[in-house]
Amino acid sequence: MSNDFRKLDQKNGTMGSGRIKIISTCVCLMLVLGTVGLVHLLFPIEPLLEEVRFSKVYYDRKGQLLAARLSPDEKWRFQSHLEDVSPMLVEALLTFEDQRFYQHAGVDFQAVLRAFWQNVNAGHIVSGASTISMQVARLLSQERQYGSWWGKVAQVFRAFQLEQHLSKDQILEWYFNLAPYGGNIEGVVAASWFYFSKPPSQLSWTESIALAITPKSPNIYRPDRFPLIVQKHCQHLVERLSAADELSQEDLWFIECSKVPGKLVELPRHAKHLIDRLHTGSGKQSSLVLQGHSELSHDWNHILTTLDLDLQISVEATVSGYLQGLRSQSIHNAAAIVIDNQTSEVLAYVGSPDFTDKQHAGEVDGVRALRSPGSTLKPFIYARALESGQYNSHTLLANVPVVYPGYRPQNFKPEELGITHFDNALRQSLNLPAVALNTVLGKKNDLLSTLWQAGVSTLPHSRDHYGQSLVLGGGELRLDELSVLYSALARGGKLRPVKLVLSEQKNAELSAIVEEKNWFTPEASFIISQILKEVSHPQYGLASPYFRGVPHVAWKTGTSSRQRDAWTIGYNPQYTVGVWVGNFNGSPVEGMTGLQVSAPLFFEIFRSLSRHQSVSWPPAPPDVVQQSVCSLSGNLANAFCPGEISTWWIAGVTEPNFCQMHLELITDRLTGKRLSPKCVWERDIPQNQIRRTPAVLWPQATGGWLAKSQSAVIFPPYAEGCVPSETLEQSPPILQRPVHGENYVVQLSGKAAAPFARFDQIAFSASVNNEVNRLDWYLNGQKIVSTQPGEIYLWSPTPGSHELVLVDDFGRATQAQFTVWIE
């Protein structure tokens, strides 16, 4: 074979060998990449990241720590983002653990070679080459260790996975979330609070260096221990930071490696009832109180509440200190809430003064406990009455006993009877006028419908269940929801759910954040606020010192039946404050009233609100005007009204009725009988035979009572043929008792046989105006008696069904059917 062929064969052999090497290399690379890809598919990194569970951490509106709860695996592991960590700590960690963190791809081969050389020369392990990415991989593993050779390979693989799946900042963020700091403390946020009582963004250089070193041996190098070896690490790290120009000369002065920098302390535990409510999700059924997780925070583990911690601490101390003075009266519980009316956010929330007081059920949350509201609901009745147009702030109201089916309301002070005016009835919290108003409003506008329209969550029963007793507290409400209703009055009738956690859209339209609706008109809300601002304070007694120099607020008290609950709720344009005082076990306290017991606490809390002195009330809405009316009736004055007074009037709504109470009484001097103007003219009676005197015609609801108490003059009867037709067309007498449809039980034996009220006699009574002189009573078609206005007839009952007809001397009649049972 010639040399040329030998050269060609050699050349072909060389080329073939090169191809084989290239192909082999590609095949190996593909096998490696395929293996890596297959391993990545079989062991993805994402589930490890998703399986990490964090503590729920609660902050106030300024980021101050309120409280935290352990993670599901019993760790204090607070989730954070890199921007939450002090740059000093970031620099200290990178300098101490991984200087080339932002240059390598998960494994620092330079550090591996350096560590290998140092360990060989020393004859034992003196240095490691674990990167932050590798440490995060280890922390993410369930066993948190890769001790074997294969374990190290897996750790490296996981580190490469992290580098592919996350950015460098995200990997560093995971390190700060998972790094161990001793015991069950994990993550730099928890460590910063446990050892330094501050967030990691506020760490000093000394504190940052301490936390950078601790994860190297978390139970030995803890900031509250700092043995000699840690001090050496600290000093060495300071030198490296200084050499890298990361520390100024001034910084060096304040770094002390020879002292223990931290102290292990308990986490704060503020607003325990609110935190428990948010953590368990209890109370979420209320549409008036929003308690979803914060949108402003990074995630749902970091919950930014609406509370102001400084105010929360102040209100807690106020409630606790005030309640100490009530212990001798056997009053052991109280609750309070403060709402910012402008933002609809809760600033302070005190469920009870001592969560740990097991003897008096201190763990019960009084803010959302169901209690009888007493008279605190009355302003809503009066607001609806103003909107009806039938009333202004000075309209005359009857303040007399009225019996309703199954219900006989009384005033708190039984002697407060007769007549009153609209504003005075609300300010004095009279029961009888409030119930009467609620009856007049009808089912569409009465108190129950008004509360249902608002979305109150605690009145689930039918209308028949509550009846008129709801007006005086015959239902159950929560302090938070009731305070929200009052805050609507402060906002001109706009009802807006209150928030317990902050929302992200701080500058957006509030209507886009929470649903707002017009519950009352601005005009009615303004007038109610004007009335409630003029509620009088005690001028004497034990509570009087609490009312000196009080802020100008609209406020209302309430006391439940048997004095189990004492309430005070009030507001100014900026704040609404709600206070409840009583006992969680429902035990009554003799003499406990809202005015004497809860109002002092209410005003003490209002004083602590720093801005209350600068708050000014808004002017009246354009349609609210001051109108001159008759000082007695509250209607537009007629020619016979002796005096006038100014009242709040809603233009276009308040009905412009003229006074019908003041009139000229015309009588015949010879007969003493009453004459009508038409009768005088038709009969051509001489003027010297006529007596004209001013008189007051009392409303039908009050006339009979006033006649009984000798406060009203009963007009003489009309002369025959002189009764005006409009008088004959007026309403018949109001039958007070017996009540139509009522069942009466006469108890002759000692054992009760039926669940009804029991009577030995039944009192027949009616209410008429002072035009009526005589009332004729017919029972089952037979006349049984004639009475005068205000007179009560006692009837000895007989069993069976009965029909009663009552006729006045004008022939106007009313009737009722009732049943008598004999036991």
Solvent accessible surface area in square Angstrom, and as a share of the most:
residue,aa,sasa,rsa
1,M,156,0.70
2,S,57,0.37
3,N,98,0.50
4,D,106,0.55
5,F,126,0.53
6,R,113,0.41
7,K,132,0.56
8,L,89,0.44
9,D,77,0.40
10,Q,122,0.54
11,K,120,0.51
12,N,78,0.40
13,G,45,0.43
14,T,97,0.56
15,M,86,0.39
16,G,22,0.21
17,S,49,0.32
18,G,28,0.27
19,R,132,0.48
20,I,114,0.58
21,K,138,0.59
22,I,114,0.58
23,I,107,0.54
24,S,50,0.32
25,T,88,0.51
26,C,64,0.38
27,V,69,0.40
28,C,74,0.44
29,L,101,0.50
30,M,135,0.60
31,L,113,0.56
32,V,86,0.50
33,L,108,0.54
34,G,42,0.40
35,T,77,0.45
36,V,70,0.40
37,G,31,0.30
38,L,100,0.50
39,V,46,0.26
40,H,62,0.28
41,L,137,0.68
42,L,113,0.56
43,F,110,0.46
44,P,47,0.30
45,I,0,0.00
46,E,57,0.25
47,P,54,0.34
48,L,25,0.13
49,L,21,0.10
50,E,121,0.54
51,E,95,0.43
52,V,26,0.15
53,R,126,0.46
54,F,17,0.07
55,S,0,0.00
56,K,36,0.15
57,V,4,0.02
58,Y,0,0.00
59,Y,16,0.06
60,D,0,0.00
61,R,62,0.23
62,K,127,0.54
63,G,31,0.29
64,Q,61,0.27
65,L,4,0.02
66,L,0,0.00
67,A,8,0.07
68,A,12,0.09
69,R,71,0.26
70,L,67,0.33
71,S,3,0.02
72,P,103,0.65
73,D,72,0.37
74,E,109,0.49
75,K,59,0.25
76,W,53,0.19
77,R,10,0.04
78,F,1,0.00
79,Q,43,0.19
80,S,4,0.03
81,H,53,0.24
82,L,33,0.17
83,E,125,0.56
84,D,38,0.20
85,V,7,0.04
86,S,4,0.03
87,P,108,0.68
88,M,68,0.30
89,L,1,0.01
90,V,27,0.16
91,E,54,0.24
92,A,0,0.00
93,L,1,0.01
94,L,23,0.11
95,T,8,0.05
96,F,32,0.13
97,E,42,0.19
98,D,8,0.04
99,Q,122,0.54
100,R,75,0.27
101,F,1,0.00
102,Y,101,0.38
103,Q,121,0.54
104,H,15,0.06
105,A,63,0.49
106,G,0,0.00
107,V,12,0.07
108,D,7,0.04
109,F,133,0.55
110,Q,109,0.49
111,A,10,0.08
112,V,60,0.35
113,L,126,0.63
114,R,127,0.46
115,A,7,0.05
116,F,130,0.54
117,W,162,0.57
118,Q,70,0.31
119,N,32,0.16
120,V,85,0.49
121,N,97,0.50
122,A,44,0.34
123,G,68,0.65
124,H,116,0.52
125,I,146,0.74
126,V,80,0.46
127,S,31,0.20
128,G,61,0.59
129,A,24,0.18
130,S,42,0.27
131,T,3,0.02
132,I,0,0.00
133,S,0,0.00
134,M,15,0.07
135,Q,17,0.08
136,V,0,0.00
137,A,1,0.01
138,R,70,0.26
139,L,6,0.03
140,L,12,0.06
141,S,12,0.08
142,Q,149,0.66
143,E,120,0.54
144,R,66,0.24
145,Q,125,0.55
146,Y,32,0.12
147,G,74,0.72
148,S,71,0.45
149,W,178,0.62
150,W,182,0.64
151,G,11,0.11
152,K,98,0.41
153,V,63,0.36
154,A,39,0.31
155,Q,3,0.01
156,V,41,0.24
157,F,37,0.16
158,R,34,0.12
159,A,0,0.00
160,F,76,0.32
161,Q,8,0.03
162,L,0,0.00
163,E,30,0.13
164,Q,159,0.71
165,H,79,0.35
166,L,25,0.13
167,S,57,0.37
168,K,37,0.16
169,D,68,0.35
170,Q,84,0.37
171,I,0,0.00
172,L,0,0.00
173,E,33,0.15
174,W,42,0.15
175,Y,2,0.01
176,F,2,0.01
177,N,5,0.03
178,L,1,0.01
179,A,0,0.00
180,P,27,0.17
181,Y,1,0.00
182,G,3,0.03
183,G,64,0.61
184,N,54,0.27
185,I,11,0.06
186,E,8,0.04
187,G,0,0.00
188,V,0,0.00
189,V,8,0.05
190,A,0,0.00
191,A,0,0.00
192,S,0,0.00
193,W,24,0.08
194,F,18,0.08
195,Y,5,0.02
196,F,21,0.09
197,S,69,0.44
198,K,49,0.21
199,P,31,0.20
200,P,3,0.02
201,S,62,0.40
202,Q,117,0.52
203,L,6,0.03
204,S,50,0.32
205,W,26,0.09
206,T,19,0.11
207,E,26,0.11
208,S,0,0.00
209,I,0,0.00
210,A,0,0.00
211,L,1,0.00
212,A,1,0.00
213,I,0,0.00
214,T,0,0.00
215,P,13,0.08
216,K,114,0.48
217,S,28,0.18
218,P,32,0.20
219,N,85,0.44
220,I,100,0.51
221,Y,17,0.06
222,R,29,0.11
223,P,0,0.00
224,D,35,0.18
225,R,121,0.44
226,F,6,0.02
227,P,48,0.30
228,L,119,0.59
229,I,86,0.44
230,V,0,0.00
231,Q,45,0.20
232,K,128,0.54
233,H,44,0.20
234,C,1,0.00
235,Q,86,0.38
236,H,99,0.44
237,L,1,0.00
238,V,9,0.05
239,E,95,0.43
240,R,69,0.25
241,L,0,0.00
242,S,38,0.25
243,A,86,0.67
244,A,59,0.46
245,D,127,0.66
246,E,69,0.31
247,L,15,0.07
248,S,58,0.37
249,Q,121,0.54
250,E,119,0.53
251,D,40,0.21
252,L,56,0.28
253,W,192,0.67
254,F,151,0.63
255,I,20,0.10
256,E,82,0.37
257,C,12,0.07
258,S,84,0.54
259,K,120,0.51
260,V,80,0.46
261,P,32,0.20
262,G,13,0.12
263,K,148,0.63
264,L,78,0.39
265,V,51,0.29
266,E,152,0.68
267,L,19,0.10
268,P,41,0.26
269,R,146,0.53
270,H,45,0.20
271,A,3,0.03
272,K,65,0.28
273,H,11,0.05
274,L,0,0.00
275,I,2,0.01
276,D,47,0.24
277,R,0,0.00
278,L,10,0.05
279,H,57,0.26
280,T,87,0.51
281,G,21,0.21
282,S,34,0.22
283,G,9,0.09
284,K,118,0.50
285,Q,124,0.55
286,S,5,0.03
287,S,69,0.45
288,L,4,0.02
289,V,3,0.02
290,L,66,0.33
291,Q,12,0.05
292,G,40,0.38
293,H,68,0.30
294,S,10,0.06
295,E,108,0.49
296,L,74,0.37
297,S,16,0.10
298,H,81,0.36
299,D,34,0.18
300,W,133,0.47
301,N,20,0.10
302,H,36,0.16
303,I,1,0.00
304,L,16,0.08
305,T,0,0.00
306,T,0,0.00
307,L,0,0.00
308,D,27,0.14
309,L,14,0.07
310,D,86,0.45
311,L,23,0.11
312,Q,0,0.00
313,I,77,0.39
314,S,40,0.26
315,V,0,0.00
316,E,49,0.22
317,A,65,0.50
318,T,22,0.13
319,V,0,0.00
320,S,38,0.25
321,G,48,0.46
322,Y,21,0.08
323,L,1,0.00
324,Q,109,0.49
325,G,56,0.54
326,L,13,0.07
327,R,65,0.24
328,S,106,0.69
329,Q,88,0.39
330,S,65,0.42
331,I,0,0.00
332,H,44,0.20
333,N,6,0.03
334,A,0,0.00
335,A,0,0.00
336,A,0,0.00
337,I,1,0.00
338,V,0,0.00
339,I,1,0.01
340,D,11,0.06
341,N,0,0.00
342,Q,96,0.43
343,T,43,0.25
344,S,1,0.01
345,E,5,0.02
346,V,0,0.00
347,L,13,0.06
348,A,0,0.00
349,Y,1,0.01
350,V,4,0.02
351,G,0,0.00
352,S,7,0.05
353,P,31,0.19
354,D,61,0.32
355,F,58,0.24
356,T,89,0.52
357,D,28,0.14
358,K,171,0.72
359,Q,157,0.70
360,H,44,0.20
361,A,30,0.23
362,G,2,0.02
363,E,85,0.38
364,V,53,0.31
365,D,13,0.07
366,G,3,0.03
367,V,0,0.00
368,R,66,0.24
369,A,20,0.16
370,L,87,0.43
371,R,28,0.10
372,S,26,0.17
373,P,0,0.00
374,G,0,0.00
375,S,16,0.10
376,T,0,0.00
377,L,0,0.00
378,K,1,0.00
379,P,0,0.00
380,F,1,0.00
381,I,1,0.01
382,Y,0,0.00
383,A,0,0.00
384,R,22,0.08
385,A,0,0.00
386,L,1,0.00
387,E,43,0.19
388,S,47,0.30
389,G,1,0.01
390,Q,91,0.41
391,Y,24,0.09
392,N,5,0.02
393,S,5,0.03
394,H,20,0.09
395,T,16,0.09
396,L,19,0.09
397,L,16,0.08
398,A,22,0.17
399,N,5,0.03
400,V,5,0.03
401,P,34,0.22
402,V,40,0.23
403,V,23,0.13
404,Y,24,0.09
405,P,105,0.66
406,G,64,0.61
407,Y,46,0.17
408,R,89,0.32
409,P,4,0.02
410,Q,94,0.42
411,N,7,0.04
412,F,131,0.55
413,K,103,0.44
414,P,86,0.54
415,E,131,0.59
416,E,51,0.23
417,L,54,0.27
418,G,4,0.04
419,I,56,0.28
420,T,10,0.06
421,H,34,0.15
422,F,0,0.00
423,D,25,0.13
424,N,45,0.23
425,A,0,0.00
426,L,0,0.00
427,R,61,0.22
428,Q,97,0.43
429,S,27,0.17
430,L,6,0.03
431,N,19,0.10
432,L,6,0.03
433,P,1,0.01
434,A,0,0.00
435,V,0,0.00
436,A,33,0.26
437,L,4,0.02
438,N,7,0.04
439,T,64,0.37
440,V,82,0.47
441,L,17,0.09
442,G,33,0.32
443,K,143,0.61
444,K,172,0.73
445,N,70,0.36
446,D,11,0.05
447,L,1,0.01
448,L,7,0.04
449,S,13,0.09
450,T,1,0.00
451,L,0,0.00
452,W,105,0.37
453,Q,85,0.38
454,A,2,0.02
455,G,25,0.24
456,V,12,0.07
457,S,40,0.26
458,T,15,0.09
459,L,6,0.03
460,P,106,0.67
461,H,89,0.40
462,S,69,0.45
463,R,58,0.21
464,D,134,0.69
465,H,114,0.51
466,Y,11,0.04
467,G,42,0.41
468,Q,40,0.18
469,S,31,0.20
470,L,3,0.02
471,V,0,0.00
472,L,35,0.18
473,G,8,0.08
474,G,35,0.34
475,G,10,0.10
476,E,86,0.39
477,L,0,0.00
478,R,4,0.01
479,L,1,0.00
480,D,1,0.00
481,E,0,0.00
482,L,0,0.00
483,S,0,0.00
484,V,0,0.00
485,L,0,0.00
486,Y,0,0.00
487,S,2,0.01
488,A,0,0.00
489,L,4,0.02
490,A,20,0.16
491,R,35,0.13
492,G,22,0.21
493,G,0,0.00
494,K,78,0.33
495,L,3,0.01
496,R,18,0.06
497,P,16,0.10
498,V,1,0.01
499,K,12,0.05
500,L,1,0.00
501,V,14,0.08
502,L,8,0.04
503,S,13,0.08
504,E,101,0.45
505,Q,91,0.40
506,K,106,0.45
507,N,154,0.79
508,A,41,0.32
509,E,132,0.59
510,L,56,0.28
511,S,81,0.52
512,A,75,0.58
513,I,42,0.21
514,V,6,0.04
515,E,134,0.60
516,E,58,0.26
517,K,83,0.35
518,N,116,0.59
519,W,11,0.04
520,F,4,0.02
521,T,55,0.32
522,P,65,0.41
523,E,29,0.13
524,A,0,0.00
525,S,0,0.00
526,F,28,0.12
527,I,1,0.00
528,I,0,0.00
529,S,6,0.04
530,Q,33,0.14
531,I,4,0.02
532,L,0,0.00
533,K,29,0.12
534,E,104,0.47
535,V,22,0.12
536,S,89,0.57
537,H,52,0.23
538,P,18,0.11
539,Q,147,0.65
540,Y,182,0.69
541,G,50,0.48
542,L,171,0.85
543,A,4,0.03
544,S,12,0.07
545,P,68,0.43
546,Y,79,0.30
547,F,12,0.05
548,R,169,0.62
549,G,77,0.74
550,V,28,0.16
551,P,14,0.09
552,H,115,0.51
553,V,4,0.02
554,A,0,0.00
555,W,1,0.01
556,K,6,0.03
557,T,27,0.15
558,G,2,0.02
559,T,32,0.18
560,S,6,0.04
561,S,85,0.55
562,R,164,0.60
563,Q,42,0.19
564,R,71,0.26
565,D,4,0.02
566,A,0,0.00
567,W,1,0.00
568,T,0,0.00
569,I,0,0.00
570,G,0,0.00
571,Y,0,0.00
572,N,3,0.02
573,P,20,0.13
574,Q,28,0.12
575,Y,6,0.02
576,T,0,0.00
577,V,0,0.00
578,G,0,0.00
579,V,0,0.00
580,W,2,0.01
581,V,0,0.00
582,G,0,0.00
583,N,6,0.03
584,F,27,0.11
585,N,126,0.65
586,G,14,0.14
587,S,42,0.27
588,P,59,0.37
589,V,12,0.07
590,E,169,0.76
591,G,49,0.47
592,M,2,0.01
593,T,21,0.12
594,G,0,0.00
595,L,63,0.31
596,Q,79,0.35
597,V,6,0.04
598,S,0,0.00
599,A,0,0.00
600,P,1,0.01
601,L,0,0.00
602,F,0,0.00
603,F,0,0.00
604,E,61,0.27
605,I,1,0.00
606,F,0,0.00
607,R,80,0.29
608,S,41,0.26
609,L,2,0.01
610,S,105,0.68
611,R,122,0.45
612,H,28,0.12
613,Q,157,0.70
614,S,93,0.60
615,V,35,0.20
616,S,91,0.59
617,W,55,0.19
618,P,78,0.49
619,P,120,0.76
620,A,36,0.28
621,P,24,0.15
622,P,131,0.83
623,D,67,0.35
624,V,9,0.05
625,V,61,0.35
626,Q,103,0.46
627,Q,57,0.25
628,S,54,0.35
629,V,0,0.00
630,C,0,0.00
631,S,43,0.28
632,L,34,0.17
633,S,4,0.03
634,G,0,0.00
635,N,40,0.21
636,L,28,0.14
637,A,25,0.19
638,N,42,0.22
639,A,99,0.77
640,F,93,0.39
641,C,20,0.12
642,P,112,0.71
643,G,27,0.26
644,E,106,0.48
645,I,76,0.39
646,S,67,0.43
647,T,4,0.03
648,W,50,0.18
649,W,20,0.07
650,I,5,0.03
651,A,44,0.34
652,G,87,0.84
653,V,65,0.37
654,T,9,0.06
655,E,76,0.34
656,P,92,0.58
657,N,73,0.38
658,F,115,0.48
659,C,4,0.02
660,Q,134,0.59
661,M,14,0.06
662,H,17,0.08
663,L,34,0.17
664,E,56,0.25
665,L,18,0.09
666,I,7,0.04
667,T,13,0.07
668,D,11,0.06
669,R,123,0.45
670,L,140,0.70
671,T,89,0.52
672,G,37,0.35
673,K,78,0.33
674,R,19,0.07
675,L,6,0.03
676,S,9,0.06
677,P,98,0.62
678,K,138,0.58
679,C,6,0.04
680,V,13,0.07
681,W,201,0.70
682,E,103,0.46
683,R,121,0.44
684,D,121,0.63
685,I,22,0.11
686,P,74,0.47
687,Q,119,0.53
688,N,127,0.65
689,Q,39,0.18
690,I,8,0.04
691,R,100,0.36
692,R,108,0.40
693,T,52,0.30
694,P,115,0.73
695,A,18,0.14
696,V,38,0.22
697,L,27,0.14
698,W,32,0.11
699,P,50,0.31
700,Q,41,0.18
701,A,36,0.28
702,T,1,0.00
703,G,0,0.00
704,G,2,0.02
705,W,65,0.23
706,L,10,0.05
707,A,16,0.13
708,K,101,0.43
709,S,57,0.37
710,Q,166,0.74
711,S,65,0.42
712,A,13,0.10
713,V,116,0.67
714,I,60,0.31
715,F,2,0.01
716,P,38,0.24
717,P,60,0.38
718,Y,25,0.10
719,A,14,0.11
720,E,159,0.71
721,G,71,0.68
722,C,3,0.02
723,V,48,0.28
724,P,28,0.18
725,S,72,0.46
726,E,108,0.48
727,T,5,0.03
728,L,86,0.43
729,E,139,0.62
730,Q,75,0.33
731,S,69,0.45
732,P,51,0.32
733,P,4,0.03
734,I,69,0.35
735,L,32,0.16
736,Q,30,0.13
737,R,76,0.28
738,P,1,0.00
739,V,12,0.07
740,H,110,0.49
741,G,55,0.53
742,E,29,0.13
743,N,46,0.24
744,Y,4,0.02
745,V,0,0.00
746,V,9,0.05
747,Q,60,0.27
748,L,133,0.66
749,S,56,0.36
750,G,80,0.76
751,K,162,0.68
752,A,63,0.49
753,A,86,0.66
754,A,11,0.08
755,P,124,0.78
756,F,65,0.27
757,A,52,0.40
758,R,80,0.29
759,F,54,0.22
760,D,111,0.58
761,Q,83,0.37
762,I,4,0.02
763,A,17,0.13
764,F,0,0.00
765,S,7,0.05
766,A,10,0.07
767,S,4,0.03
768,V,1,0.01
769,N,15,0.08
770,N,1,0.01
771,E,7,0.03
772,V,1,0.01
773,N,41,0.21
774,R,110,0.40
775,L,3,0.02
776,D,12,0.06
777,W,1,0.00
778,Y,69,0.26
779,L,15,0.07
780,N,82,0.42
781,G,63,0.61
782,Q,129,0.57
783,K,106,0.45
784,I,59,0.30
785,V,36,0.21
786,S,48,0.31
787,T,5,0.03
788,Q,120,0.53
789,P,10,0.06
790,G,14,0.14
791,E,85,0.38
792,I,65,0.33
793,Y,59,0.23
794,L,100,0.50
795,W,23,0.08
796,S,72,0.47
797,P,18,0.11
798,T,72,0.42
799,P,87,0.55
800,G,34,0.33
801,S,95,0.61
802,H,13,0.06
803,E,70,0.31
804,L,0,0.00
805,V,38,0.22
806,L,0,0.00
807,V,35,0.20
808,D,3,0.02
809,D,45,0.23
810,F,30,0.12
811,G,55,0.53
812,R,19,0.07
813,A,52,0.41
814,T,30,0.18
815,Q,102,0.45
816,A,2,0.02
817,Q,67,0.30
818,F,4,0.02
819,T,39,0.23
820,V,4,0.02
821,W,117,0.41
822,I,68,0.35
823,E,31,0.14
